[in-house]
Amino acid sequence: MGRRTPSPGLVALVVAVLAVLAGACVAADDGATTGASTTAAAGAGATGPASTAAPEGDAPAPPGDLPEGRDVVVTSITDGDTFRAGEERVRLTGIDTPEVSGPVECFGPEASDALAGMIPPGTEVRLVLDVEPEDRYDRTLAYVYRLADGAFVNLALARDGFADALSIAPNVAHADDVAAAVAEARADRRGLWSACPDAEGGDAPPASTTAPPDAGPSPTDDGTGGTGCDPSYPDVCIPPPPPDLDCGDVGERDFTVLAPDPHRFDGGGDGVGCEG
């Protein structure tokens, strides 16, 4: 038998079907590729901002936002309200912490540890002065700010219950803020206001920085009889407060102390100040 030749119409139909199928495959591949590319691009777009955005609130306050002052590096902590920056002694203005020099007062070590925790040696701080740059003992009087985050150290110690307010004119720029912080700490029984017997009930600080009314000086008398020496310390010449002094601020040791002992040198109550 002779071989039958396919008709031209059948051949054309087969070619058309194959062309349609090939086009469909190409379109499907392009769509998949485009979708994958779009998804990858979207993913890259979502990842980009997340990898570069800093968590809110992590950025420290730049020094430019702090009050103008002088920047120093802490070298040692003396007590809760005094530290050294090289040879310079710095007394935190507007607060008073329990003593650790000579007689150790209730919560004195804790206050010192608190200051050491806030500004350990090596910390950069800014010293901001009030009206008087120094006290009579050549200590720099300063409001202290930690440069790393702008923390106001004086106020933080008062707020956390490590310090009482000590307002001495004319250095009173932050007196109201410190007084409010101390009132808050006392109300919440923070720190020394719950740990020290003299502070129970929140009616009195653990160690008063003011002499009793019957022993206080008159408006025209500084209480020294014109000598400049407080009569509570007859063996030596130590001026009356303000400012409040620690044993580390005077060179004398084992001297006689009489009531009312405004500087609280006689922590043992035996009539001898700054023993040792």
Sequence and secondary structure as in RCSB ss.txt:
>XXXX:A:sequence
MGRRTPSPGLVALVVAVLAVLAGACVAADDGATTGASTTAAAGAGATGPASTAAPEGDAPAPPGDLPEGRDVVVT
SITDGDTFRAGEERVRLTGIDTPEVSGPVECFGPEASDALAGMIPPGTEVRLVLDVEPEDRYDRTLAYVYRLADG
AFVNLALARDGFADALSIAPNVAHADDVAAAVAEARADRRGLWSACPDAEGGDAPPASTTAPPDAGPSPTDDGTG
GTGCDPSYPDVCIPPPPPDLDCGDVGERDFTVLAPDPHRFDGGGDGVGCEG
>XXXX:A:secstr
       HHHHHHHHHHHHHHHHHHHHHHHHHHHHHHHHHHHHHHHHHHHHH   TT S   GGGS S EEEE  
EEEETTEEEETTEEEEETTEE    SSS  TTHHHHHHHHHHHS TT EEEEE  S SB TTS EEEEEEETTT 
 BHHHHHHHTTS EE  BTTB TTHHHHHHHHHHHHHTT THHHHSGGGGGGSS SS SS  GGGS  TT  SST
TSSS TT TTS    SSS   GGG    SEE  TT TT   TTSSSEES  
